[in-house]
Amino acid sequence: MKACLFPGQGSQFVTMGADQFDKHPGLVENADEILGYSLKHLCAENPDNRLNNTAYTQPALFVVNHLMYLDHLEQTGREPDFLAGHSLGEYNAVVAAGALDFEAALCLVKRRGELMAEVTDGGMLAVLGIAHEDVEARLTEFGLTGIDVANQNGPLQTILSGKKTDLAVAERRFADVANCRCIPLNVSGPFHSRYMSHARSDFDADLARAHFGPMRTEVVSNYTARSYGSRRPAELLSEQITNAVRWVDSIRYLMARGVDSFVQVGPGNVIDGLTRKIVAQCEPLPAIELESADEVTAEDSGDSSFPVSTGRARGRTVENLGSNAFKASFGLALPYVAGGMYKAISSAEMVVAMARAGMLGVYGAGGVDLDEVRTAIRAITNELTEGQSFAVNYISSPSAPDKEEAFIDLLLAEDVRLVEASAFMSATAPLVRYRASGLSRDSQGAIERRNRVMAKLSHPDVAQVFAQPPQERLVRQLVDSGAITAEQGELALLVPLADAITVEGNSGGHTDGGILEVLYPSIRRQVRELERERFGTESIFVGAAGGIGAPEAVAVAFLLGADYIVTGSINQCTVEAGTSDSVKDLLACVDIHDTRLSATGDMFELGSKIQVVRKGLFFPARANKLYELYRQYESLEAIPSGVRKQLESKYFKRPIDAVYDDVTRHLSPAALKRCNENQQAKMVAVFKWYFMMSTFAALSGDPDWRLDYQIQCGPSLGAFNRWVRGTELEDWRGRHVDAIAVTLLDAACDYLTSFYGEAGATAPGLDADSRPIQTGHSRPRAERPILTGENA
């Protein structure tokens, strides 16, 4: 079997491509038009030494690699069995596999080179003569935690990346190690390392716009050293920027797959030299580390976003969980969201803590005065630094469109880039206005989405709304009214309404009581089918929420294929939660059977239910009793006197007339008129007062209303409380929202490792094969060809 291997940056030299440019004039002309300069002139004359400038090197080498591959196919008459490329060369492999066309790939490579050239604060160091494992052990021994492994190029060749001061220390320390020598590389930055995160974040927007098709030939990823399988190409190419080029394991993997002929396709001989040493000195990967026999390709699976297992569990870490593309797209380190809880229970402090920890927090704007929302948003943005993300909860208010419009005005004025849309049954005009107001085209004509939507839902019908563009009628109304421009209206019909969809199972507050394991696969599959049918792509991320409070539940969510998880109930029993200490004391004692469904005030007449805490509280029973009275009687006067007295003494703690007087001070003129004219409406207004007071009492910790606290919560908190019993997290005063998130993720990894690790199987739905290797990107001196460019 044969594999074609494409070199990366460092293999370039003056006069490369001379035999190819004239043979393929059409492709070269297209490339020149995209790049804005003559490739033939660049490679032949090398003006101002531009050929060694990353921004020029990468596009030039990509084009020459591609032209040489076309010549190779013409000479051999058949495609290889496998394809791989070293760093930049991986783009050639993806194109050769048919997943991306030449022009689109060149645009990506051009942008990649420009972004990488901007990162100049750092350098790279080649460590020769000792094994990669020894290099990593020595870095730990030397305390050089700021240095990442960039490339694993050969059995005894490892490239490091980091700050120049740290690399200088490393060079001195490795000089004392037997059989070891170091060569500083002449590069402009710390490539393939954590220090490229900003470049990666910017580049992810370009990757998200690219359309990747199915692969007709297997491609080996630098990041995983395994075939792409059903992993998204955009996700793996994104990971490549900040992670190591695992060339040794890539070749060992190909050897294990039966490859006995390795052919470099591209200028120079760097890849040939590296590969010959690996084949001569290394064994193929053991069979236990190869993909399982039932692994499918993206073409066969019909769902290229499902992260299929790729090997043996080797000490899972939280970085392996969820979708890397989701994390990159939303600027996160971990696929974890603390969802919005009304009345700012998910507070500004909670949002800031999550953002600083590399996770997403959603400010609970529901039921909060607009001035208070504005103050909270400004407090959050003042605390966060560039690249840290947050969201604001946006609850549908179909009965109060003016209120919803004012809320959107606020979000747009404060430049809020992400909302968590909840309780929507259909797309409303304000929601569409928010989405469309952030749409534009970039210089390449691709659609940019400035205002993003993460929809939380539990109905397939609602998922269909968010997985497609809004109705043309609604968009036309917004354009005609001047709420959005004609261009924004046009673009709104070309993208789905949501960037991410959270499938919510049984949860606290409003809940359909759905089973996540039933809802998630069905809705996820539906979203994928709608996307493919309408857009030909799969760009919407699908997360899981509801009932997630223990490590096993976290693991199950990711095994289902969740791109991310959302928690709620467990977060309101934390230091950062915006509720009273007395409520937190109650919540810390909740068990898995201590919640129940009760009537709700916001949709009282409809008989809607919410899930609340019942342990030690009368609220659930009293709320349901009020709804029964509403169904049974047409007015307050019709209620028997004994029941009225009970309501006044136990429920309201004051006469009904006094309650109504208080209610009238807060009603709109129209609502007051309706109450005066309709006795049942008056009764509903009085009953709703109880729900309002029970909420305020819980938030403030009013001791007189202690038995009537309305605490929306799901059984997941009981599961969490059981799990942390006897630990430092048993007391809520030791629970910080970011810390419990990481603790849950870590424990889920431990659970998965223990469950799957013994048999060497890898759990589906996780990127478990490769450990998160800190990496960099090298461009060494031309006189040392074996250590040059991205191949260093």
ZICOR-V644069 format. One record per run of one state. SS is the DSSP state (H for helix, E for strand, C for the rest). FROM is the first residue (numbers start at 1). LEN is the number of residues. If there is no record, write none. Layout:
ss=SS from=FROM len=LEN
ss=SS from=FROM len=LEN
//
This chain:
ss=C from=1 len=1
ss=E from=2 len=5
ss=C from=7 len=11
ss=H from=18 len=4
ss=C from=22 len=3
ss=H from=25 len=11
ss=C from=36 len=3
ss=H from=39 len=7
ss=C from=46 len=1
ss=H from=47 len=6
ss=C from=53 len=1
ss=H from=54 len=23
ss=C from=77 len=5
ss=E from=82 len=4
ss=C from=86 len=3
ss=H from=89 len=8
ss=C from=97 len=5
ss=H from=102 len=16
ss=C from=118 len=5
ss=E from=123 len=6
ss=C from=129 len=3
ss=H from=132 len=11
ss=C from=143 len=5
ss=E from=148 len=7
ss=C from=155 len=2
ss=E from=157 len=6
ss=C from=163 len=1
ss=H from=164 len=11
ss=C from=175 len=6
ss=E from=181 len=5
ss=C from=186 len=5
ss=E from=191 len=1
ss=C from=192 len=2
ss=H from=194 len=16
ss=C from=210 len=8
ss=E from=218 len=3
ss=C from=221 len=6
ss=E from=227 len=1
ss=C from=228 len=5
ss=H from=233 len=10
ss=E from=243 len=1
ss=C from=244 len=1
ss=E from=245 len=1
ss=C from=246 len=1
ss=H from=247 len=10
ss=C from=257 len=4
ss=E from=261 len=4
ss=C from=265 len=5
ss=H from=270 len=12
ss=C from=282 len=5
ss=H from=287 len=3
ss=C from=290 len=8
ss=H from=298 len=4
ss=C from=302 len=16
ss=H from=318 len=3
ss=C from=321 len=3
ss=H from=324 len=7
ss=C from=331 len=5
ss=E from=336 len=3
ss=C from=339 len=9
ss=H from=348 len=9
ss=C from=357 len=3
ss=E from=360 len=4
ss=C from=364 len=6
ss=H from=370 len=14
ss=C from=384 len=7
ss=E from=391 len=5
ss=C from=396 len=5
ss=H from=401 len=13
ss=C from=414 len=4
ss=E from=418 len=5
ss=C from=423 len=6
ss=H from=429 len=9
ss=C from=438 len=1
ss=E from=439 len=3
ss=C from=442 len=5
ss=E from=447 len=3
ss=C from=450 len=2
ss=E from=452 len=6
ss=C from=458 len=2
ss=H from=460 len=7
ss=C from=467 len=5
ss=H from=472 len=10
ss=C from=482 len=4
ss=H from=486 len=7
ss=C from=493 len=7
ss=E from=500 len=5
ss=C from=505 len=4
ss=E from=509 len=2
ss=C from=511 len=5
ss=H from=516 len=19
ss=C from=535 len=6
ss=E from=541 len=5
ss=C from=546 len=5
ss=H from=551 len=9
ss=C from=560 len=5
ss=E from=565 len=3
ss=C from=568 len=1
ss=H from=569 len=5
ss=C from=574 len=7
ss=H from=581 len=7
ss=C from=588 len=7
ss=E from=595 len=5
ss=C from=600 len=4
ss=H from=604 len=3
ss=C from=607 len=2
ss=E from=609 len=5
ss=C from=614 len=5
ss=H from=619 len=14
ss=C from=633 len=8
ss=H from=641 len=12
ss=C from=653 len=3
ss=H from=656 len=9
ss=C from=665 len=4
ss=H from=669 len=9
ss=C from=678 len=1
ss=H from=679 len=22
ss=C from=701 len=2
ss=H from=703 len=6
ss=C from=709 len=3
ss=E from=712 len=1
ss=C from=713 len=3
ss=H from=716 len=9
ss=C from=725 len=7
ss=H from=732 len=3
ss=C from=735 len=2
ss=H from=737 len=21
ss=C from=758 len=16
ss=E from=774 len=1
ss=C from=775 len=2
ss=E from=777 len=1
ss=C from=778 len=7
ss=H from=785 len=3
ss=C from=788 len=1
ss=H from=789 len=3
ss=C from=792 len=1
//
